Amino acid sequence: MNELLWLFMLLANFGAILVVYRLFGKIGLFIWVPIAVITANIQVLKTIEIFGLTATLGNIVYATSFLVTDILSENYGKSDARKAVAFGFFSIIAVVGLMSLALLFKPHSSDFAHEHLAAIFTILPRITAASLVAYAISQLHDVWAYQFWRDRFPDKRYIWIRNNLSTVVSQLVDTVVFTAGAFLGVFPLSVLLEIALTTYVLKVVVAMADTPMVYIARRWKDRGCVREGIRA
């Protein structure tokens, strides 16, 4: 069932992005990035076995933040893509800070949630720092790389080149920086390499699968099908 659920989650994420883009345009994509990075940082706590690999959840929804910045780069330019990266970075810091403050409150004797919230949101400084650094470096690289490849392959039929080349390398950067920063010296090198490899393979699968979404988003933008902004 894990494999079927993984595929369903993949389609659900792609579908949600297309819906928010069609209904709200650029603002919808900006909104999705904090949703993706916050959800990913919670889902990553759960370990599963999928396709014969031991992996953490969160890879799909985290990878969709790269899809969103690629759509923004394609349809609006790198300036708006960088804004989305900034929104995601700020959202991680805000949630960590607010939940850390919430955990300082002494729970009532009838409380049942505190220990569960503590298990999820207790800050591990090294992992938190590694996550923030990996996110910032890989996302900014993705925005830069997308524009780099777009300058060399400007025709829209080459979206697949700029989307895949930018994201595949950016996901590698993210995986290496986070894994090394969070777990180097904690796990044996062989285990560290296995974690990095399985994580990266799943991210690459998502990156390859999301290419049609960029084509669809570009087609909608060209045809004026996207409703820009949120109307009362």
MDAnalysis code that builds the backbone (N, CA, C; Angstrom):
import MDAnalysis as mda
import numpy as np

u = mda.Universe.empty(696, n_residues=232, atom_resindex=np.repeat(np.arange(232), 3), trajectory=True)
u.add_TopologyAttr("name", ["N", "CA", "C"] * 232)
u.add_TopologyAttr("resid", np.arange(1, 233))
u.add_TopologyAttr("resname", ["MET", "ASN", "GLU", "LEU", "LEU", "TRP", "LEU", "PHE", "MET", "LEU", "LEU", "ALA", "ASN", "PHE", "GLY", "ALA", "ILE", "LEU", "VAL", "VAL", "TYR", "ARG", "LEU", "PHE", "GLY", "LYS", "ILE", "GLY", "LEU", "PHE", "ILE", "TRP", "VAL", "PRO", "ILE", "ALA", "VAL", "ILE", "THR", "ALA", "ASN", "ILE", "GLN", "VAL", "LEU", "LYS", "THR", "ILE", "GLU", "ILE", "PHE", "GLY", "LEU", "THR", "ALA", "THR", "LEU", "GLY", "ASN", "ILE", "VAL", "TYR", "ALA", "THR", "SER", "PHE", "LEU", "VAL", "THR", "ASP", "ILE", "LEU", "SER", "GLU", "ASN", "TYR", "GLY", "LYS", "SER", "ASP", "ALA", "ARG", "LYS", "ALA", "VAL", "ALA", "PHE", "GLY", "PHE", "PHE", "SER", "ILE", "ILE", "ALA", "VAL", "VAL", "GLY", "LEU", "MET", "SER", "LEU", "ALA", "LEU", "LEU", "PHE", "LYS", "PRO", "HIS", "SER", "SER", "ASP", "PHE", "ALA", "HIS", "GLU", "HIS", "LEU", "ALA", "ALA", "ILE", "PHE", "THR", "ILE", "LEU", "PRO", "ARG", "ILE", "THR", "ALA", "ALA", "SER", "LEU", "VAL", "ALA", "TYR", "ALA", "ILE", "SER", "GLN", "LEU", "HIS", "ASP", "VAL", "TRP", "ALA", "TYR", "GLN", "PHE", "TRP", "ARG", "ASP", "ARG", "PHE", "PRO", "ASP", "LYS", "ARG", "TYR", "ILE", "TRP", "ILE", "ARG", "ASN", "ASN", "LEU", "SER", "THR", "VAL", "VAL", "SER", "GLN", "LEU", "VAL", "ASP", "THR", "VAL", "VAL", "PHE", "THR", "ALA", "GLY", "ALA", "PHE", "LEU", "GLY", "VAL", "PHE", "PRO", "LEU", "SER", "VAL", "LEU", "LEU", "GLU", "ILE", "ALA", "LEU", "THR", "THR", "TYR", "VAL", "LEU", "LYS", "VAL", "VAL", "VAL", "ALA", "MET", "ALA", "ASP", "THR", "PRO", "MET", "VAL", "TYR", "ILE", "ALA", "ARG", "ARG", "TRP", "LYS", "ASP", "ARG", "GLY", "CYS", "VAL", "ARG", "GLU", "GLY", "ILE", "ARG", "ALA"])
u.atoms.positions = np.array([
    [0.812, -1.214, 0.000],
    [0.000, 0.000, 0.000],
    [0.848, 1.269, 0.000],
    [2.061, 1.202, 0.562],
    [2.878, 2.414, 0.626],
    [3.166, 2.989, -0.750],
    [3.421, 2.091, -1.706],
    [3.728, 2.565, -3.057],
    [2.518, 3.255, -3.685],
    [1.334, 2.683, -3.498],
    [0.115, 3.301, -4.035],
    [-0.172, 4.625, -3.346],
    [0.015, 4.663, -2.038],
    [-0.201, 5.908, -1.304],
    [0.794, 6.983, -1.738],
    [2.028, 6.576, -2.006],
    [3.049, 7.516, -2.447],
    [2.653, 8.130, -3.795],
    [2.191, 7.299, -4.707],
    [1.755, 7.800, -6.012],
    [0.538, 8.710, -5.871],
    [-0.386, 8.332, -4.976],
    [-1.566, 9.174, -4.747],
    [-1.146, 10.523, -4.164],
    [-0.198, 10.505, -3.235],
    [0.279, 11.754, -2.648],
    [0.954, 12.629, -3.700],
    [1.681, 12.001, -4.608],
    [2.325, 12.732, -5.694],
    [1.285, 13.464, -6.534],
    [0.242, 12.733, -6.951],
    [-0.814, 13.327, -7.764],
    [-1.592, 14.385, -6.986],
    [-1.807, 14.149, -5.695],
    [-2.542, 15.110, -4.870],
    [-1.784, 16.427, -4.758],
    [-0.474, 16.352, -4.595],
    [0.340, 17.568, -4.518],
    [0.335, 18.329, -5.836],
    [0.533, 17.601, -6.929],
    [0.518, 18.260, -8.241],
    [-0.841, 18.891, -8.512],
    [-1.902, 18.158, -8.189],
    [-3.249, 18.672, -8.415],
    [-3.521, 19.919, -7.596],
    [-3.085, 19.919, -6.340],
    [-3.303, 21.078, -5.474],
    [-2.588, 22.313, -6.014],
    [-1.375, 22.133, -6.512],
    [-0.624, 23.265, -7.068],
    [-1.333, 23.837, -8.294],
    [-1.807, 22.967, -9.170],
    [-2.518, 23.441, -10.355],
    [-3.804, 24.172, -9.976],
    [-4.489, 23.682, -8.947],
    [-5.736, 24.323, -8.517],
    [-5.464, 25.725, -7.966],
    [-4.486, 25.849, -7.052],
    [-4.224, 27.170, -6.472],
    [-3.678, 28.130, -7.527],
    [-2.954, 27.598, -8.511],
    [-2.448, 28.485, -9.559],
    [-3.571, 28.945, -10.473],
    [-4.444, 28.027, -10.841],
    [-5.549, 28.386, -11.733],
    [-6.494, 29.393, -11.063],
    [-6.724, 29.217, -9.767],
    [-7.679, 30.072, -9.060],
    [-7.092, 31.401, -8.594],
    [-5.808, 31.377, -8.177],
    [-5.238, 32.567, -7.550],
    [-3.966, 33.079, -8.217],
    [-3.507, 32.400, -9.254],
    [-2.334, 32.860, -9.977],
    [-1.073, 32.850, -9.143],
    [-0.278, 33.891, -9.321],
    [1.016, 33.988, -8.642],
    [0.875, 33.929, -7.125],
    [-0.161, 34.557, -6.583],
    [-0.365, 34.550, -5.137],
    [-0.585, 33.123, -4.632],
    [-1.294, 32.324, -5.401],
    [-1.518, 30.939, -5.022],
    [-0.217, 30.161, -4.906],
    [0.722, 30.434, -5.812],
    [2.021, 29.768, -5.747],
    [2.820, 30.238, -4.542],
    [2.752, 31.540, -4.251],
    [3.419, 32.055, -3.052],
    [2.880, 31.373, -1.796],
    [1.568, 31.170, -1.753],
    [0.939, 30.537, -0.593],
    [1.391, 29.085, -0.457],
    [1.568, 28.407, -1.591],
    [1.906, 26.988, -1.539],
    [3.281, 26.738, -0.930],
    [4.238, 27.618, -1.149],
    [5.599, 27.364, -0.676],
    [5.663, 27.191, 0.841],
    [5.093, 28.093, 1.658],
    [5.091, 27.834, 3.105],
    [4.357, 26.547, 3.480],
    [3.247, 26.253, 2.780],
    [2.539, 25.000, 3.040],
    [3.482, 23.818, 2.825],
    [4.226, 23.855, 1.737],
    [5.109, 22.745, 1.382],
    [6.241, 22.570, 2.381],
    [6.930, 23.655, 2.720],
    [8.108, 23.506, 3.580],
    [7.720, 23.166, 5.018],
    [6.598, 23.711, 5.500],
    [6.159, 23.390, 6.864],
    [5.692, 21.940, 6.937],
    [4.875, 21.529, 5.966],
    [4.385, 20.149, 5.942],
    [5.533, 19.155, 5.808],
    [6.494, 19.471, 4.952],
    [7.627, 18.568, 4.740],
    [8.431, 18.369, 6.006],
    [8.620, 19.458, 6.768],
    [9.417, 19.354, 7.984],
    [8.705, 18.582, 9.088],
    [7.395, 18.391, 8.969],
    [6.659, 17.529, 9.904],
    [6.645, 16.092, 9.387],
    [6.347, 15.930, 8.095],
    [6.280, 14.590, 7.523],
    [7.621, 13.864, 7.577],
    [8.717, 14.608, 7.528],
    [10.036, 13.979, 7.473],
    [10.337, 13.174, 8.735],
    [9.570, 13.400, 9.805],
    [9.783, 12.652, 11.041],
    [9.327, 11.200, 10.931],
    [8.514, 10.901, 9.913],
    [7.994, 9.544, 9.747],
    [8.844, 8.771, 8.738],
    [9.298, 7.598, 9.145],
    [10.128, 6.745, 8.284],
    [9.278, 5.606, 7.726],
    [9.448, 5.338, 6.434],
    [8.671, 4.289, 5.781],
    [9.597, 3.438, 4.900],
    [9.040, 2.346, 4.420],
    [9.717, 1.556, 3.393],
    [8.889, 1.642, 2.121],
    [9.536, 2.022, 1.026],
    [8.824, 2.203, -0.232],
    [9.721, 1.806, -1.394],
    [9.180, 1.025, -2.306],
    [9.938, 0.520, -3.453],
    [11.229, -0.170, -3.007],
    [11.176, -0.824, -1.855],
    [12.346, -1.536, -1.342],
    [13.369, -0.645, -0.671],
    [13.059, 0.651, -0.520],
    [13.986, 1.603, 0.077],
    [13.447, 2.086, 1.416],
    [14.339, 2.313, 2.363],
    [13.954, 2.955, 3.610],
    [14.103, 4.453, 3.425],
    [13.013, 5.166, 3.640],
    [13.025, 6.609, 3.369],
    [12.114, 7.325, 4.352],
    [12.256, 8.634, 4.381],
    [11.366, 9.460, 5.193],
    [10.282, 10.051, 4.305],
    [9.151, 10.355, 4.925],
    [8.118, 11.089, 4.201],
    [8.568, 12.543, 4.049],
    [7.824, 13.295, 3.300],
    [8.146, 14.704, 3.123],
    [8.867, 15.012, 1.832],
    [9.402, 13.964, 1.169],
    [10.164, 14.212, -0.057],
    [9.299, 14.791, -1.168],
    [8.064, 14.316, -1.271],
    [7.187, 14.797, -2.340],
    [6.824, 16.253, -2.124],
    [6.264, 16.542, -0.951],
    [5.777, 17.900, -0.725],
    [6.933, 18.904, -0.701],
    [8.099, 18.493, -0.194],
    [9.248, 19.402, -0.221],
    [9.696, 19.661, -1.661],
    [9.697, 18.615, -2.473],
    [10.113, 18.773, -3.869],
    [9.171, 19.685, -4.638],
    [7.900, 19.771, -4.223],
    [6.971, 20.646, -4.944],
    [7.317, 22.119, -4.769],
    [8.092, 22.463, -3.727],
    [8.518, 23.856, -3.592],
    [9.451, 24.233, -4.743],
    [10.210, 23.256, -5.259],
    [11.057, 23.496, -6.424],
    [10.205, 23.623, -7.682],
    [9.152, 22.826, -7.765],
    [8.219, 22.942, -8.888],
    [7.613, 24.338, -8.926],
    [7.212, 24.848, -7.778],
    [6.582, 26.166, -7.710],
    [7.554, 27.264, -8.138],
    [8.791, 27.210, -7.656],
    [9.749, 28.241, -8.066],
    [10.072, 28.139, -9.548],
    [10.020, 26.932, -10.116],
    [10.239, 26.789, -11.553],
    [9.074, 27.395, -12.346],
    [7.847, 27.202, -11.877],
    [6.694, 27.815, -12.546],
    [6.785, 29.334, -12.452],
    [7.151, 29.833, -11.282],
    [7.302, 31.281, -11.121],
    [8.408, 31.822, -12.022],
    [9.530, 31.102, -12.101],
    [10.617, 31.524, -12.983],
    [10.173, 31.535, -14.439],
    [9.413, 30.518, -14.832],
    [8.965, 30.393, -16.211],
    [7.967, 31.480, -16.591],
    [7.006, 31.738, -15.707],
    [5.894, 32.622, -16.068],
    [6.041, 34.061, -15.595],
    [6.891, 34.284, -14.567],
    [6.963, 35.636, -14.004],
    [8.388, 36.162, -13.844],
    [9.376, 35.282, -13.920],
    [10.750, 35.725, -13.795],
    [11.382, 35.365, -12.459],
    [12.713, 35.495, -12.405],
    [13.448, 35.030, -11.229],
    [13.201, 35.889, -9.993],
    [12.795, 37.147, -10.164],
    [12.531, 38.001, -9.009],
    [11.380, 37.441, -8.165],
    [10.296, 37.049, -8.818],
    [9.173, 36.466, -8.088],
    [9.520, 35.094, -7.525],
    [10.346, 34.347, -8.232],
    [10.775, 33.040, -7.713],
    [11.585, 33.217, -6.430],
    [12.424, 34.235, -6.388],
    [13.211, 34.499, -5.181],
    [12.313, 34.942, -4.029],
    [11.253, 35.672, -4.327],
    [10.302, 36.047, -3.278],
    [9.692, 34.801, -2.645],
    [9.350, 33.828, -3.460],
    [8.774, 32.575, -2.943],
    [9.769, 31.866, -2.032],
    [11.043, 31.868, -2.410],
    [12.077, 31.259, -1.566],
    [12.132, 31.975, -0.214],
    [12.061, 33.302, -0.248],
    [12.096, 34.081, 0.995],
    [10.887, 33.768, 1.873],
    [9.706, 33.623, 1.252],
    [8.512, 33.269, 2.019],
    [8.690, 31.921, 2.710],
    [9.244, 30.954, 1.985],
    [9.460, 29.633, 2.562],
    [10.455, 29.670, 3.709],
    [11.536, 30.412, 3.539],
    [12.560, 30.511, 4.566],
    [11.986, 31.147, 5.833],
    [11.236, 32.234, 5.652],
    [10.632, 32.913, 6.798],
    [9.617, 32.018, 7.500],
    [8.862, 31.243, 6.733],
    [7.830, 30.394, 7.345],
    [8.441, 29.334, 8.246],
    [9.581, 28.777, 7.844],
    [10.246, 27.776, 8.681],
    [10.673, 28.405, 10.007],
    [11.310, 29.564, 9.921],
    [11.782, 30.245, 11.129],
    [10.606, 30.611, 12.036],
    [9.524, 31.127, 11.432],
    [8.367, 31.556, 12.213],
    [7.723, 30.383, 12.949],
    [7.530, 29.265, 12.248],
    [6.883, 28.109, 12.871],
    [7.756, 27.529, 13.987],
    [9.047, 27.399, 13.737],
    [9.953, 26.882, 14.761],
    [9.934, 27.792, 15.988],
    [9.985, 29.111, 15.771],
    [9.985, 30.047, 16.878],
    [8.687, 30.026, 17.670],
    [7.554, 30.042, 16.974],
    [6.253, 30.069, 17.646],
    [5.967, 28.777, 18.401],
    [6.330, 27.636, 17.805],
    [6.084, 26.368, 18.476],
    [7.047, 26.159, 19.646],
    [8.253, 26.660, 19.521],
    [9.194, 26.574, 20.645],
    [8.674, 27.381, 21.825],
    [8.098, 28.550, 21.530],
    [7.502, 29.374, 22.583],
    [6.301, 28.664, 23.209],
    [5.487, 28.032, 22.372],
    [4.298, 27.334, 22.875],
    [4.683, 26.195, 23.825],
    [5.794, 25.540, 23.546],
    [6.213, 24.410, 24.381],
    [6.701, 24.853, 25.758],
    [7.006, 26.133, 25.919],
    [7.458, 26.635, 27.216],
    [6.318, 26.736, 28.226],
    [5.075, 26.814, 27.716],
    [3.933, 26.902, 28.619],
    [3.761, 25.583, 29.377],
    [3.499, 25.693, 30.669],
    [3.258, 24.504, 31.475],
    [1.867, 23.967, 31.172],
    [1.746, 22.705, 30.748],
    [0.430, 22.163, 30.393],
    [-0.442, 21.918, 31.619],
    [-1.731, 22.023, 31.436],
    [-2.702, 21.720, 32.480],
    [-2.707, 20.214, 32.740],
    [-3.157, 19.827, 33.904],
    [-3.178, 18.407, 34.255],
    [-4.057, 17.582, 33.317],
    [-5.048, 18.230, 32.685],
    [-5.935, 17.517, 31.771],
    [-5.420, 17.508, 30.331],
    [-4.281, 18.186, 30.088],
    [-3.751, 18.291, 28.730],
    [-3.278, 16.927, 28.222],
    [-3.540, 16.670, 26.951],
    [-3.095, 15.413, 26.340],
    [-2.165, 15.634, 25.144],
    [-1.980, 16.897, 24.745],
    [-1.265, 17.162, 23.494],
    [0.195, 17.541, 23.683],
    [0.558, 18.042, 24.857],
    [1.889, 18.628, 25.018],
    [3.019, 17.667, 24.652],
    [2.967, 16.451, 25.180],
    [4.077, 15.519, 24.935],
    [4.196, 15.166, 23.450],
    [3.061, 15.127, 22.763],
    [3.101, 14.832, 21.330],
    [3.654, 16.019, 20.534],
    [3.236, 17.231, 20.922],
    [3.780, 18.430, 20.279],
    [5.274, 18.546, 20.542],
    [5.680, 18.212, 21.756],
    [7.105, 18.279, 22.103],
    [7.915, 17.300, 21.262],
    [7.351, 16.116, 21.027],
    [8.062, 15.107, 20.224],
    [8.278, 15.585, 18.797],
    [7.340, 16.386, 18.287],
    [7.424, 16.850, 16.903],
    [8.225, 18.139, 16.780],
    [7.999, 19.076, 17.702],
    [8.518, 20.428, 17.516],
    [9.695, 20.791, 18.413],
    [10.161, 19.864, 19.255],
    [11.357, 20.175, 20.036],
    [12.522, 20.419, 19.086],
    [13.155, 21.549, 19.260],
    [14.210, 21.944, 18.321],
    [15.470, 21.106, 18.532],
    [15.962, 20.561, 17.455],
    [17.289, 19.978, 17.433],
    [18.140, 20.960, 16.643],
    [18.940, 21.788, 17.318],
    [19.611, 22.915, 16.656],
    [20.383, 22.533, 15.401],
    [21.062, 21.403, 15.455],
    [21.888, 21.025, 14.302],
    [21.022, 20.698, 13.093],
    [19.927, 19.948, 13.320],
    [19.054, 19.571, 12.221],
    [18.310, 20.790, 11.680],
    [17.865, 21.657, 12.569],
    [17.170, 22.865, 12.143],
    [18.083, 23.751, 11.311],
    [19.310, 23.937, 11.770],
    [20.266, 24.763, 11.033],
    [20.579, 24.153, 9.670],
    [20.766, 22.833, 9.648],
    [21.062, 22.150, 8.386],
    [19.909, 22.298, 7.409],
    [18.679, 22.198, 7.907],
    [17.498, 22.326, 7.064],
    [17.403, 23.719, 6.462],
    [17.636, 24.749, 7.269],
    [17.547, 26.128, 6.793],
    [18.624, 26.428, 5.753],
    [19.846, 26.000, 6.039],
    [20.947, 26.262, 5.111],
    [20.733, 25.519, 3.796],
    [20.323, 24.254, 3.885],
    [20.088, 23.451, 2.684],
    [18.975, 24.056, 1.839],
    [17.897, 24.480, 2.496],
    [16.770, 25.079, 1.772],
    [17.200, 26.345, 1.036],
    [17.884, 27.239, 1.744],
    [18.273, 28.512, 1.143],
    [19.222, 28.319, -0.037],
    [20.250, 27.501, 0.152],
    [21.248, 27.312, -0.911],
    [20.626, 26.623, -2.123],
    [19.895, 25.541, -1.884],
    [19.360, 24.765, -3.014],
    [18.286, 25.531, -3.770],
    [17.433, 26.267, -3.059],
    [16.372, 27.005, -3.736],
    [16.920, 28.177, -4.534],
    [17.861, 28.899, -3.964],
    [18.457, 30.010, -4.708],
    [19.235, 29.493, -5.927],
    [19.874, 28.325, -5.759],
    [20.547, 27.727, -6.916],
    [19.534, 27.348, -7.985],
    [18.385, 26.810, -7.571],
    [17.362, 26.396, -8.520],
    [16.867, 27.585, -9.344],
    [16.628, 28.709, -8.676],
    [16.165, 29.915, -9.378],
    [17.236, 30.385, -10.360],
    [18.480, 30.414, -9.897],
    [19.569, 30.841, -10.782],
    [19.722, 29.883, -11.963],
    [19.727, 28.582, -11.695],
    [19.952, 27.585, -12.737],
    [18.822, 27.594, -13.768],
    [17.578, 27.782, -13.305],
    [16.459, 27.815, -14.249],
    [16.659, 28.943, -15.250],
    [17.041, 30.118, -14.756],
    [17.269, 31.246, -15.654],
    [18.475, 30.992, -16.546],
    [19.496, 30.353, -15.995],
    [20.699, 30.028, -16.776],
    [20.343, 29.163, -17.974],
    [19.581, 28.104, -17.753],
    [19.215, 27.208, -18.843],
    [18.150, 27.818, -19.753],
    [17.342, 28.697, -19.213],
    [16.338, 29.365, -20.052],
    [17.012, 30.313, -21.038],
    [18.084, 30.970, -20.616],
    [18.824, 31.859, -21.525],
    [19.431, 31.083, -22.685],
    [19.767, 29.819, -22.443],
    [20.400, 29.001, -23.483],
    [19.384, 28.199, -24.297],
    [18.243, 27.901, -23.710],
    [17.169, 27.192, -24.418],
    [15.859, 27.953, -24.187],
    [15.689, 29.108, -24.840],
    [14.565, 29.996, -24.529],
    [13.203, 29.523, -25.016],
    [13.164, 28.683, -26.038],
    [11.869, 28.258, -26.572],
    [11.106, 27.439, -25.535],
    [9.777, 27.623, -25.511],
    [8.991, 26.931, -24.483],
    [8.943, 25.413, -24.674],
    [9.304, 24.933, -25.869],
    [9.350, 23.479, -26.042],
    [10.512, 22.868, -25.256],
    [11.446, 23.719, -24.802],
    [12.588, 23.233, -24.020],
    [12.395, 23.429, -22.515],
    [11.158, 23.613, -22.100],
    [10.889, 23.719, -20.666],
    [11.440, 22.508, -19.922],
    [11.322, 21.328, -20.532],
    [11.773, 20.112, -19.859],
    [13.264, 20.151, -19.562],
    [14.044, 20.839, -20.425],
    [15.486, 20.924, -20.187],
    [15.767, 21.808, -18.980],
    [15.219, 23.020, -18.984],
    [15.518, 23.940, -17.880],
    [14.899, 23.490, -16.562],
    [13.743, 22.858, -16.629],
    [13.112, 22.370, -15.408],
    [13.926, 21.227, -14.793],
    [14.273, 20.255, -15.598],
    [14.967, 19.077, -15.050],
    [16.417, 19.367, -14.669],
    [17.145, 20.095, -15.510],
    [18.545, 20.354, -15.198],
    [18.685, 21.222, -13.958],
    [17.810, 22.187, -13.795],
    [17.903, 23.049, -12.609],
    [17.504, 22.281, -11.352],
    [16.400, 21.541, -11.419],
    [15.884, 20.885, -10.215],
    [16.724, 19.693, -9.785],
    [17.172, 18.881, -10.731],
    [17.950, 17.686, -10.381],
    [19.241, 18.075, -9.650],
    [19.910, 19.107, -10.138],
    [21.146, 19.547, -9.478],
    [20.830, 20.197, -8.131],
    [19.774, 21.007, -8.092],
    [19.404, 21.684, -6.849],
    [19.018, 20.681, -5.765],
    [18.319, 19.625, -6.154],
    [17.942, 18.596, -5.182],
    [19.180, 17.857, -4.665],
    [20.169, 17.682, -5.520],
    [21.425, 17.063, -5.076],
    [22.112, 17.950, -4.049],
    [22.159, 19.253, -4.334],
    [22.757, 20.203, -3.395],
    [22.024, 20.157, -2.057],
    [20.691, 20.165, -2.118],
    [19.880, 20.135, -0.899],
    [20.160, 18.871, -0.091],
    [20.187, 17.731, -0.771],
    [20.389, 16.450, -0.083],
    [21.759, 16.369, 0.567],
    [22.790, 16.777, -0.160],
    [24.156, 16.696, 0.364],
    [24.340, 17.642, 1.545],
    [23.880, 18.883, 1.393],
    [24.066, 19.875, 2.458],
    [23.307, 19.468, 3.714],
    [22.047, 19.040, 3.551],
    [21.261, 18.676, 4.731],
    [21.796, 17.422, 5.400],
    [22.061, 16.382, 4.624],
    [22.518, 15.117, 5.201],
    [23.847, 15.279, 5.926],
    [24.779, 15.983, 5.282],
    [26.080, 16.196, 5.910],
    [25.950, 17.083, 7.151],
    [25.185, 18.149, 7.022],
    [25.045, 19.083, 8.131],
    [24.333, 18.482, 9.328],
    [23.346, 17.634, 9.071],
    [22.537, 17.084, 10.160],
    [23.112, 15.806, 10.758],
    [23.761, 14.972, 9.932],
    [24.073, 13.618, 10.401],
    [25.538, 13.210, 10.297],
    [26.411, 14.070, 9.751],
    [27.818, 13.705, 9.657],
    [28.404, 13.539, 11.058],
    [28.978, 12.378, 11.308],
    [29.508, 12.075, 12.627],
    [28.505, 11.413, 13.545],
    [27.221, 11.442, 13.147],
    [26.176, 10.792, 13.935],
    [26.009, 9.347, 13.489],
    [25.973, 9.141, 12.167],
    [25.832, 7.813, 11.590],
    [27.139, 7.411, 10.912],
    [27.395, 6.108, 10.782],
    [28.534, 5.663, 9.995],
    [28.408, 6.160, 8.549],
    [29.516, 6.299, 7.872],
    [29.505, 6.851, 6.521],
    [28.624, 6.047, 5.583],
    [28.615, 4.717, 5.724],
    [27.803, 3.866, 4.849],
    [26.317, 4.152, 5.026],
    [25.897, 4.356, 6.286],
    [24.492, 4.675, 6.567],
    [24.162, 6.064, 6.040],
    [25.087, 6.986, 6.212],
    [24.889, 8.355, 5.729],
    [24.696, 8.379, 4.216],
    [25.508, 7.606, 3.509],
    [25.398, 7.544, 2.053],
    [24.081, 6.908, 1.624],
    [23.628, 5.895, 2.376],
    [22.356, 5.251, 2.047],
    [21.188, 6.221, 2.230],
    [21.212, 6.984, 3.320],
    [20.166, 7.979, 3.563],
    [20.140, 9.002, 2.435],
    [21.324, 9.499, 2.082],
    [21.410, 10.514, 1.031],
    [20.941, 9.956, -0.310],
    [21.345, 8.738, -0.627],
    [21.006, 8.150, -1.922],
    [19.508, 7.905, -2.059],
    [18.907, 7.291, -1.048],
    [17.478, 6.993, -1.134],
    [16.655, 8.282, -1.190],
    [17.057, 9.269, -0.400],
    [16.350, 10.549, -0.407],
    [16.450, 11.211, -1.774],
    [17.652, 11.206, -2.332],
    [17.863, 11.870, -3.618],
    [17.119, 11.166, -4.748],
    [17.119, 9.846, -4.739],
    [16.422, 9.096, -5.793],
    [14.942, 9.460, -5.827],
    [14.307, 9.511, -4.664],
    [12.885, 9.859, -4.612],
    [12.646, 11.299, -5.061],
    [13.542, 12.195, -4.698],
    [13.409, 13.585, -5.126],
    [13.548, 13.720, -6.645],
    [14.456, 12.958, -7.235],
    [14.641, 13.000, -8.682],
    [13.399, 12.472, -9.400],
    [12.802, 11.410, -8.863],
    [11.569, 10.877, -9.444],
    [10.482, 11.956, -9.480],
    [10.342, 12.669, -8.365],
    [9.349, 13.749, -8.312],
    [9.703, 14.851, -9.302],
    [10.983, 15.192, -9.377],
    [11.426, 16.251, -10.291],
    [11.114, 15.903, -11.746],
    [11.346, 14.659, -12.117],
    [11.041, 14.234, -13.483],
    [9.530, 14.238, -13.738],
    [8.774, 13.807, -12.735],
    [7.319, 13.705, -12.903],
    [6.637, 15.056, -12.966],
    [7.268, 16.093, -12.396],
    [6.578, 17.385, -12.338],
    [6.718, 18.223, -13.608],
    [7.523, 17.773, -14.571],
    [7.738, 18.551, -15.789],
    [6.441, 18.894, -16.527],
    [5.503, 17.958, -16.697],
    [4.240, 18.324, -17.367],
    [3.487, 19.438, -16.653],
    [3.660, 19.568, -15.334],
    [2.979, 20.626, -14.594],
    [3.467, 22.007, -15.025],
    [4.765, 22.126, -15.314],
    [5.311, 23.408, -15.762],
    [4.769, 23.747, -17.150],
    [4.675, 22.740, -18.025],
    [4.091, 22.963, -19.358],
    [2.638, 23.419, -19.242],
    [1.877, 22.773, -18.364],
    [0.465, 23.134, -18.192],
    [0.352, 24.566, -17.676],
    [1.163, 24.905, -16.675],
    [1.119, 26.250, -16.101],
    [1.487, 27.302, -17.144],
    [2.466, 27.012, -17.978],
    [2.865, 27.951, -19.033],
    [1.745, 28.108, -20.055],
    [1.110, 27.000, -20.433],
    [0.013, 27.057, -21.404],
    [-1.157, 27.876, -20.862],
    [-1.503, 27.661, -19.586],
    [-2.584, 28.434, -18.968],
    [-2.261, 29.924, -18.952],
    [-1.008, 30.248, -18.632],
    [-0.604, 31.658, -18.580],
    [-0.690, 32.289, -19.964],
    [-0.210, 31.590, -20.976],
    [-0.231, 32.125, -22.345],
    [-1.651, 32.330, -22.845],
    [-2.559, 31.468, -22.433],
    [-3.943, 31.539, -22.907],
    [-4.842, 32.405, -22.020],
    [-4.269, 32.984, -20.986],
    [-5.051, 33.845, -20.105],
    [-6.053, 33.102, -19.245],
    [-5.754, 31.855, -18.915],
    [-6.680, 31.036, -18.122],
    [-6.484, 31.200, -16.620],
    [-5.436, 31.899, -16.224],
    [-5.101, 32.010, -14.807],
    [-5.748, 33.256, -14.220],
    [-6.441, 33.077, -13.113],
    [-7.065, 34.205, -12.411],
    [-6.047, 34.763, -11.422],
    [-5.507, 35.926, -11.727],
    [-4.485, 36.517, -10.870],
    [-5.109, 37.251, -9.690],
    [-4.625, 36.962, -8.484],
    [-5.090, 37.645, -7.288],
    [-6.253, 36.925, -6.641],
    [-6.593, 37.366, -5.445],
    [-7.692, 36.795, -4.682],
    [-8.833, 37.797, -4.656],
    [-9.975, 37.398, -5.161],
    [-11.122, 38.294, -5.237],
    [-12.085, 38.037, -4.084],
    [-12.624, 39.106, -3.548],
    [-13.567, 38.992, -2.436],
    [-14.888, 38.408, -2.922],
])
